[in-house]
């Protein structure tokens, strides 16, 4: 069981809520995993289940809310700003390295969905990052998916909603929001039975999570392509993806893993939102825990098998 401490750090002058998971009777310095969640998600959604597994391997785990979400500061609420989220992740990394229980030379980044792209960017900038896990990562838009007429129409409607919200923010009129996930045919960013089931489950289990985002958030994600940073990620990188991916791109995730100097791709059966619970979660989290345990060992204590895996 983990010992959990509520904490916070400052990013761009504003408070970001953080939670530190410590192994019982932790004697430092210990390795640390900094977890970055996905679009609209909050630290109380899904991440504690991963944190408990990693803490069981004698790692410190830190989770946090981006500004504009959850228990963190930032107005307006429910705004996904790529530059702000990257800034928050960098500040969180500095916070982890400052913790007295943590070995600053053994801090790993773990990100899922949109956060899976963010960790590639930050790790590429910071060669001191010890390891990276990019789970179900959004690493760029695969435009060929939009060739079908219905997909084109839906994409245009989402962009129109984003532009309308951007205009409303400039004029001081009521902002426009969209659900993150909804049933088939809805106006949500992600539509489908699996997506809607996940949203209903998340609403019941995560007090801080809200199934909505400001529509102008979409505009900032159109040109975001974290896979461009993959060749500069010098740390060992594990990319975990699913074979029925409909939210991010499996093809682009594979390209990012291949382009990274020490990248590895693992593919599991299932859909994007199925990976956060049940059998897919169990397989994925076990592989991630094994990878992080190997990557965050002091170099002199790594086995020959571990060195082969990481290189």
C-alpha positions as a printed NumPy array, in Angstrom:
array([[  0.   ,   0.   ,   0.   ],
       [  1.126,   3.529,  -0.753],
       [  1.406,   6.41 ,   1.651],
       [ -0.311,   9.322,  -0.125],
       [  0.551,  12.983,   0.51 ],
       [ -1.343,  15.907,  -1.002],
       [  0.986,  18.603,  -2.323],
       [  1.321,  21.315,  -4.964],
       [  3.825,  23.142,  -7.145],
       [  3.813,  26.408,  -9.077],
       [  3.652,  26.62 , -12.859],
       [  3.711,  30.018, -14.561],
       [  2.74 ,  31.634, -11.278],
       [ -0.291,  29.417, -10.661],
       [ -0.861,  26.491,  -8.345],
       [ -0.97 ,  22.938,  -9.682],
       [ -2.379,  20.327,  -7.312],
       [ -0.172,  17.257,  -6.93 ],
       [ -0.307,  13.948,  -5.12 ],
       [  2.776,  12.017,  -4.01 ],
       [  2.557,   8.23 ,  -3.606],
       [  5.314,   6.811,  -1.396],
       [  6.172,   3.212,  -0.589],
       [  5.64 ,   2.371,   3.075],
       [  8.732,   3.078,   5.158],
       [ 10.324,   4.727,   2.141],
       [ 14.052,   5.245,   2.538],
       [ 15.454,   7.412,  -0.213],
       [ 16.713,   8.234,  -2.564],
       [ 14.219,   6.23 ,  -4.63 ],
       [ 13.323,   6.233,  -8.326],
       [ 10.259,   8.266,  -9.277],
       [  7.554,   8.079, -11.956],
       [  5.842,  11.324, -12.956],
       [  2.442,  10.62 , -14.527],
       [  0.813,  12.868, -17.144],
       [ -2.832,  12.165, -17.927],
       [ -4.838,  12.722, -21.091],
       [ -7.252,  15.295, -22.472],
       [ -9.623,  16.707, -19.797],
       [ -8.533,  13.988, -17.346],
       [ -7.737,  14.664, -13.705],
       [ -5.326,  12.99 , -11.33 ],
       [ -8.11 ,  11.084,  -9.569],
       [ -9.153,   9.412, -12.827],
       [ -7.424,   6.057, -13.524],
       [ -3.935,   7.145, -12.428],
       [ -4.147,   5.9  ,  -8.8  ],
       [ -4.524,   2.32 , -10.047],
       [ -1.252,   2.615, -11.978],
       [  0.435,   4.426,  -9.095],
       [ -0.312,   1.596,  -6.665],
       [  1.369,  -0.91 ,  -9.016],
       [  4.467,   1.221,  -9.464],
       [  4.738,   1.968,  -5.752],
       [  4.681,  -1.79 ,  -5.234],
       [  7.981,  -1.859,  -7.14 ],
       [  9.5  ,   0.599,  -4.638],
       [  9.055,   3.7  ,  -6.773],
       [  7.75 ,   7.107,  -5.755],
       [  4.874,   8.226,  -8.003],
       [  3.669,  11.788,  -8.564],
       [  0.375,  12.702, -10.233],
       [ -0.983,  16.197, -10.856],
       [ -3.747,  18.214, -12.48 ],
       [ -2.917,  20.539, -15.34 ],
       [ -3.942,  24.139, -14.925],
       [ -7.588,  24.731, -15.915],
       [ -8.57 ,  21.262, -14.655],
       [ -9.436,  19.458, -11.454],
       [ -7.991,  20.847,  -8.229],
       [ -5.471,  23.104,  -9.979],
       [ -5.857,  26.829, -10.606],
       [ -6.311,  28.432, -14.005],
       [ -9.107,  30.174, -15.855],
       [-11.078,  29.513, -17.93 ],
       [-11.921,  26.027, -16.751],
       [-11.746,  22.978, -19.051],
       [ -9.338,  24.596, -21.513],
       [ -6.729,  22.338, -23.125],
       [ -3.729,  24.534, -23.919],
       [ -0.821,  22.53 , -25.335],
       [  1.857,  25.128, -24.378],
       [  0.444,  25.438, -20.855],
       [  0.276,  21.679, -20.33 ],
       [  3.877,  21.252, -21.474],
       [  4.889,  24.047, -19.1  ],
       [  3.034,  22.315, -16.259],
       [  4.751,  19.004, -17.035],
       [  8.176,  20.664, -16.952],
       [  7.336,  22.289, -13.614],
       [  6.102,  18.946, -12.261],
       [  9.386,  17.326, -13.31 ],
       [ 11.313,  19.927, -11.339],
       [  9.011,  19.315,  -8.374],
       [  9.732,  15.562,  -8.49 ],
       [ 13.474,  16.119,  -8.544],
       [ 13.189,  18.363,  -5.474],
       [ 11.476,  15.742,  -3.296],
       [ 13.758,  14.483,  -0.505],
       [ 12.751,  10.84 ,  -1.084],
       [ 13.613,  10.973,  -4.815],
       [ 16.86 ,  10.325,  -6.639],
       [ 16.8  ,  13.177,  -9.2  ],
       [ 18.849,  11.098, -11.634],
       [ 16.17 ,   8.362, -11.731],
       [ 12.95 ,  10.16 , -12.656],
       [ 10.81 ,   8.68 , -15.435],
       [  7.959,  10.218, -17.388],
       [  4.742,   8.264, -17.943],
       [  1.986,   9.712, -20.105],
       [ -1.272,   8.437, -21.521],
       [ -3.234,   9.635, -24.56 ],
       [ -2.48 ,  13.371, -24.984],
       [ -0.05 ,  13.058, -22.068],
       [  1.668,  10.263, -24.008],
       [  2.611,  12.861, -26.591],
       [  3.629,  15.447, -24.006],
       [  6.179,  13.124, -22.4  ],
       [  7.982,  12.713, -25.739],
       [  8.364,  16.48 , -26.079],
       [  9.633,  17.024, -22.532],
       [ 11.957,  14.005, -22.594],
       [ 13.45 ,  15.209, -25.894],
       [ 14.238,  18.554, -24.261],
       [ 15.657,  17.056, -21.062],
       [ 18.378,  14.403, -21.447],
       [ 18.325,  13.775, -17.676],
       [ 14.953,  12.003, -17.928],
       [ 15.746,   8.385, -17.073],
       [ 12.943,   6.548, -18.92 ],
       [  9.678,   7.21 , -20.756],
       [  6.395,   5.337, -21.073],
       [  4.009,   6.637, -23.751],
       [  0.713,   4.779, -23.344],
       [ -1.971,   5.019, -26.039],
       [ -0.123,   8.136, -27.159],
       [ -1.497,  10.968, -29.238],
       [  1.555,  11.788, -31.348],
       [ -0.166,  13.585, -34.222],
       [ -3.275,  13.584, -36.384],
       [ -3.559,  10.994, -39.12 ],
       [ -5.308,  13.032, -41.778],
       [ -5.989,  10.097, -44.088],
       [ -8.667,   9.019, -41.61 ],
       [-10.704,  12.032, -42.741],
       [-11.098,  10.891, -46.351],
       [-14.564,   9.492, -45.755],
       [-17.35 ,  12.051, -46.302],
       [-18.942,  11.545, -42.874],
       [-15.556,  11.926, -41.172],
       [-14.893,  15.121, -43.128],
       [-18.295,  16.532, -42.159],
       [-17.819,  15.682, -38.499],
       [-14.317,  17.194, -38.508],
       [-15.617,  20.41 , -40.054],
       [-18.341,  20.644, -37.411],
       [-15.77 ,  20.263, -34.615],
       [-13.532,  22.938, -36.124],
       [-16.546,  25.235, -36.56 ],
       [-17.424,  24.746, -32.886],
       [-13.833,  25.563, -31.965],
       [-13.843,  28.744, -34.018],
       [-17.196,  29.782, -32.544],
       [-15.839,  29.298, -29.026],
       [-12.666,  31.217, -29.85 ],
       [-14.792,  34.066, -31.157],
       [-16.953,  33.987, -28.04 ],
       [-13.86 ,  34.25 , -25.844],
       [-12.764,  37.385, -27.728],
       [-16.213,  38.995, -27.576],
       [-16.95 ,  38.128, -23.97 ],
       [-20.027,  36.085, -24.879],
       [-20.8  ,  32.648, -23.355],
       [-18.183,  30.044, -24.17 ],
       [-18.961,  26.891, -26.146],
       [-18.203,  23.481, -24.685],
       [-18.217,  19.952, -26.069],
       [-18.407,  16.604, -24.284],
       [-15.149,  14.683, -24.439],
       [-16.938,  11.357, -24.92 ],
       [-20.469,  10.473, -25.907],
       [-22.677,   7.84 , -27.553],
       [-22.589,   7.184, -31.301],
       [-23.85 ,  10.13 , -33.307],
       [-23.424,  12.666, -30.511],
       [-21.538,  15.956, -30.773],
       [-18.762,  14.727, -28.472],
       [-15.113,  14.794, -29.468],
       [-15.027,  10.975, -29.233],
       [-18.222,   9.078, -30.085],
       [-18.904,   5.393, -29.571],
       [-20.271,   2.785, -27.21 ],
       [-16.895,   2.194, -25.549],
       [-16.228,   5.918, -25.223],
       [-19.646,   6.558, -23.697],
       [-19.296,   3.652, -21.259],
       [-15.944,   5.027, -20.129],
       [-17.396,   8.513, -19.604],
       [-20.225,   7.138, -17.471],
       [-17.79 ,   5.081, -15.397],
       [-15.41 ,   8.025, -14.987],
       [-18.221,  10.309, -13.843],
       [-19.07 ,   7.853, -11.068],
       [-15.539,   7.203,  -9.877],
       [-13.658,  10.503, -10.27 ],
       [-15.044,  13.501,  -8.333],
       [-12.906,  16.1  , -10.149],
       [-13.435,  14.894, -13.709],
       [-15.874,  16.704, -16.006],
       [-16.994,  15.314, -19.351],
       [-16.518,  18.549, -21.23 ],
       [-13.892,  20.801, -22.763],
       [-13.915,  24.278, -24.228],
       [-14.424,  23.788, -27.96 ],
       [-11.481,  26.025, -28.898],
       [ -9.191,  23.404, -27.333],
       [ -9.592,  21.428, -30.57 ],
       [ -7.865,  24.128, -32.592],
       [ -4.654,  23.835, -30.597],
       [ -4.474,  20.085, -31.174],
       [ -4.806,  20.224, -34.973],
       [ -1.136,  20.955, -35.613],
       [  0.325,  19.24 , -32.55 ],
       [  2.714,  16.482, -33.641],
       [  4.795,  15.157, -30.735],
       [  6.198,  12.325, -32.875],
       [  8.627,  14.881, -34.347],
       [ 10.469,  14.848, -31.015],
       [ 10.854,  11.045, -30.852],
       [ 14.336,  10.941, -32.5  ],
       [ 15.629,  13.225, -29.736],
       [ 14.405,  11.058, -26.845],
       [ 17.665,   9.59 , -25.578],
       [ 16.099,   7.697, -22.653],
       [ 14.681,   4.162, -22.964],
       [ 11.155,   4.523, -24.373],
       [  8.253,   2.068, -24.126],
       [  5.228,   2.783, -26.336],
       [  2.09 ,   0.831, -25.394],
       [ -0.737,   0.83 , -27.946],
       [ -3.899,  -1.113, -28.826],
       [ -4.774,  -2.798, -32.106],
       [ -8.267,  -1.273, -32.407],
       [ -7.149,   2.281, -31.716],
       [ -9.724,   4.831, -32.854],
       [ -8.798,   7.807, -30.676],
       [ -5.071,   8.141, -31.34 ],
       [ -3.125,   6.603, -34.232],
       [ -1.504,   3.187, -33.855],
       [  0.464,   3.712, -37.071],
       [  1.976,   6.994, -35.891],
       [  2.7  ,   5.548, -32.442],
       [  4.684,   2.787, -34.131],
       [  6.626,   5.309, -36.189],
       [  7.482,   7.281, -33.043],
       [  8.753,   4.125, -31.313],
       [ 10.931,   3.219, -34.304],
       [ 12.38 ,   6.7  , -34.604],
       [ 13.429,   6.876, -30.956],
       [ 17.012,   5.654, -30.413],
       [ 15.9  ,   3.236, -27.662],
       [ 12.207,   2.844, -28.474],
       [ 10.092,  -0.285, -28.172],
       [  6.45 ,  -0.83 , -29.196],
       [  4.036,  -3.23 , -27.49 ],
       [  0.539,  -3.705, -28.953],
       [ -2.391,  -5.129, -26.999],
       [ -5.874,  -6.266, -28.074],
       [ -8.71 ,  -3.795, -27.616],
       [ -9.794,  -0.18 , -27.961],
       [ -8.352,   3.027, -26.506],
       [-10.768,   3.452, -23.614],
       [-10.788,  -0.272, -22.814],
       [ -7.141,  -0.079, -21.781],
       [ -7.863,   1.719, -18.501],
       [ -9.507,  -1.247, -16.793],
       [ -9.96 ,  -4.999, -17.083],
       [ -7.645,  -7.459, -18.862],
       [ -5.948,  -4.915, -21.141],
       [ -5.062,  -2.742, -18.161],
       [ -3.649,  -5.738, -16.293],
       [ -1.379,  -6.727, -19.184],
       [ -0.257,  -3.202, -19.927],
       [  0.455,  -2.068, -16.372],
       [  2.485,  -5.202, -15.653],
       [  4.691,  -4.616, -18.692],
       [  5.079,  -0.94 , -17.79 ],
       [  6.017,  -1.749, -14.192],
       [  8.618,  -4.262, -15.38 ],
       [ 10.066,  -1.766, -17.87 ],
       [ 10.237,   1.042, -15.306],
       [ 11.713,  -1.23 , -12.668],
       [ 14.503,  -2.21 , -15.075],
       [ 15.09 ,   1.284, -16.463],
       [ 15.237,   2.971, -13.058],
       [ 17.666,   0.584, -11.403],
       [ 21.098,   2.096, -10.701],
       [ 23.224,   1.245, -13.767],
       [ 25.576,  -0.987, -11.792],
       [ 22.692,  -3.149, -10.562],
       [ 21.044,  -3.884, -13.922],
       [ 21.012,  -7.451, -15.105],
       [ 22.313,  -8.462, -18.537],
       [ 18.704,  -9.043, -19.628],
       [ 17.718,  -5.56 , -18.45 ],
       [ 20.6  ,  -3.927, -20.304],
       [ 19.604,  -5.749, -23.489],
       [ 15.962,  -4.621, -23.123],
       [ 16.889,  -0.995, -22.496],
       [ 19.387,  -0.742, -25.322]])
